[in-house]
């Protein structure tokens, strides 16, 4: 059986929220606990990427620190892959802590597609575009990512021309996940209020709203 490491990224400053997003409560649990619960059923080991310093000791989960300080989520992804390689995992499943609508069945499809297509990475492609912080990466991505970091190419797609990559769209997901705006992420108090209202029944299941930039386009460090 192929071994998988789960990596939840939460190493950012949460500037637009004004407080640590990972610890914000939604439907009775914190955003970081929700994210951990998404991938836990699929992985052999679970860690959190916390940027430049260890955090959240109350979770009792190992922290992985960025390999290059100040280099953004690409450095967190690289750190996760390095740990996976060192511990004998072939894959990592990656998600950001501020995406509360993600579900385990999405990652099941991502992992199955990646294995079936024999690629180095498989990412979710939402209506907004490619979502590099919602995907699975093989440890074979390490070399290209290190090269990108060394040359200052810090965009999460900066190494994609050097790997084999597949994408999963909503059409490939179970029917109940289609149209669910799975890539919705919580960056501001208004977005948090929207999600709380949705979960409490105050909004339609998937309210119409202006399309926002996908997770990959955010200038804010995940967290």
C-alpha positions in Angstrom: 0.0 0.0 0.0 1.3 3.5 -0.9 2.1 5.6 2.1 0.8 9.2 2.4 1.7 12.1 4.6 -1.0 14.7 5.4 0.2 18.3 5.5 -2.1 21.1 6.7 -0.6 24.6 6.0 -1.2 27.3 8.6 1.9 29.3 8.8 0.6 32.8 7.8 0.0 36.1 9.5 -3.8 36.3 8.9 -3.5 40.0 8.2 -6.9 40.5 6.7 -8.6 38.5 9.5 -6.8 40.4 12.3 -6.3 37.2 14.3 -5.0 33.7 13.8 -7.4 32.1 11.4 -6.4 28.6 12.3 -7.9 29.0 15.8 -11.2 30.5 14.7 -14.2 28.5 15.6 -16.7 27.3 13.0 -19.6 25.0 13.9 -18.1 24.0 17.2 -14.5 23.4 16.2 -11.4 25.3 15.0 -10.5 25.7 11.4 -7.3 23.8 11.9 -9.0 20.9 13.5 -11.5 20.8 10.7 -8.7 20.7 8.1 -6.9 18.0 10.0 -10.1 15.9 10.1 -10.4 16.1 6.3 -7.3 14.2 5.4 -6.8 12.1 8.6 -8.8 9.1 7.3 -6.5 8.9 4.2 -3.0 9.4 5.6 -0.5 7.4 7.5 1.0 10.4 9.3 -0.3 13.9 9.9 1.7 17.1 10.3 1.1 20.9 10.2 3.2 23.4 8.4 3.5 26.4 10.7 5.9 28.7 8.9 9.0 29.7 10.7 8.1 28.6 14.3 6.3 25.7 15.9 2.7 26.5 17.0 -0.4 24.9 18.4 1.1 22.6 21.0 -2.4 21.8 22.3 -3.0 19.7 19.2 -0.2 17.3 20.0 0.7 17.2 16.3 4.2 17.6 14.8 5.1 21.0 13.3 7.1 21.2 10.0 9.0 24.5 9.5 9.6 26.3 6.2 12.9 25.3 4.6 13.4 28.9 3.4 12.2 31.6 5.7 9.9 34.2 4.1 9.4 32.1 0.9 5.7 31.6 1.4 3.7 28.4 0.9 6.2 26.9 -1.5 8.7 26.6 1.3 6.1 24.8 3.4 5.3 22.4 0.6 9.0 21.7 0.2 9.4 21.1 3.9 6.5 18.6 3.9 7.9 16.7 0.9 11.3 16.5 2.6 9.8 15.0 5.7 7.7 12.6 3.6 10.8 11.4 1.7 12.8 11.0 5.0 10.1 8.9 6.5 9.4 6.7 3.5 6.1 8.2 2.3 5.5 8.4 -1.4 2.8 11.1 -1.4 1.7 14.1 0.6 -1.9 15.4 0.7 -1.9 19.2 1.1 -4.5 21.6 2.2 -4.7 25.0 3.8 -6.3 25.5 7.2 -8.7 28.2 5.9 -10.7 26.2 3.4 -13.5 24.8 5.5 -15.6 23.3 2.7 -13.0 20.7 1.6 -14.0 17.1 2.2 -12.2 13.7 2.4 -13.9 12.4 -0.7 -12.3 15.1 -2.8 -8.9 13.9 -1.6 -9.8 10.3 -2.3 -10.5 11.2 -5.9 -7.3 13.3 -6.1 -5.2 10.4 -4.8 -6.8 7.8 -7.0 -6.4 10.0 -10.1 -2.8 10.7 -9.3 -2.0 7.0 -9.0 -4.1 6.0 -12.0 -2.5 8.6 -14.2 1.0 7.9 -12.8 1.8 11.6 -12.4 3.9 13.6 -9.9 1.0 15.8 -8.7 -2.8 16.0 -8.9 -4.6 19.2 -8.1 -8.2 20.3 -7.7 -9.4 22.6 -10.5 -12.3 24.7 -9.2 -14.5 27.1 -11.2 -11.9 29.8 -10.3 -8.9 27.8 -11.6 -6.1 25.6 -10.4 -5.9 25.1 -6.6 -2.3 24.2 -5.7 -3.1 24.1 -2.0 -5.7 21.4 -2.5 -3.9 18.5 -4.0 -1.5 15.5 -3.7 2.2 15.6 -4.5 4.6 12.8 -5.0 8.1 13.1 -3.4 9.4 13.3 -7.0 8.4 16.9 -6.9 11.2 17.7 -4.5 13.9 18.4 -7.0 11.9 20.8 -9.1 10.6 22.6 -6.0 14.1 23.0 -4.6 15.3 24.4 -7.9 12.4 26.9 -7.9 13.2 28.0 -4.4 16.9 28.3 -5.2 16.2 30.5 -8.2 13.7 32.7 -6.3 10.6 31.4 -8.2 8.2 31.3 -5.3 4.9 30.9 -7.1 3.2 27.6 -6.3 3.0 26.8 -10.0 6.6 27.9 -10.6 7.8 24.2 -11.0 4.9 22.8 -12.9 6.7 22.8 -16.2 9.1 20.2 -14.7 6.6 17.6 -13.5 3.8 15.5 -14.7 0.5 16.8 -13.4 -3.2 16.0 -13.6 -6.3 17.9 -12.5 -9.6 16.9 -11.0 -12.7 19.0 -11.8 -16.0 19.1 -10.1 -17.5 16.8 -12.8 -15.2 14.0 -11.5 -16.4 14.3 -7.9 -19.4 12.6 -6.2 -22.6 14.4 -7.1 -23.1 15.8 -3.6 -19.8 17.8 -3.9 -20.6 19.4 -7.2 -21.4 23.1 -7.0 -20.3 23.1 -3.4 -17.7 25.9 -3.9 -15.1 23.6 -2.2 -12.3 26.0 -2.7 -14.0 28.8 -0.6 -11.4 30.1 1.8 -11.9 32.3 4.9 -9.7 35.4 4.8 -11.8 38.1 6.3 -14.3 38.5 9.2 -17.1 38.9 6.6 -16.2 35.6 4.9 -16.2 33.9 8.3 -19.6 35.3 9.1 -20.8 34.1 5.7 -19.7 30.5 6.4 -21.1 30.5 9.9 -24.5 31.7 8.5 -24.4 29.0 5.8 -23.7 26.3 8.4 -26.4 27.5 10.7 -29.0 27.5 7.9 -29.1 31.3 7.4 -27.9 31.1 3.8 -28.6 28.7 0.9 -26.2 25.7 0.9 -24.0 27.3 -1.8 -24.9 31.0 -2.0 -24.1 32.8 -5.2 -21.3 35.3 -4.8 -18.8 37.1 -7.0 -16.0 34.8 -8.0 -12.9 35.3 -5.9 -9.4 34.6 -6.8 -8.5 30.9 -6.2 -6.3 29.9 -3.3 -3.2 30.1 -5.4 -3.7 33.8 -6.1 -3.8 35.1 -2.5 -0.8 37.3 -1.7 -1.3 36.5 2.0 0.8 33.6 3.5 -1.6 30.8 4.3 -2.7 30.8 7.9 
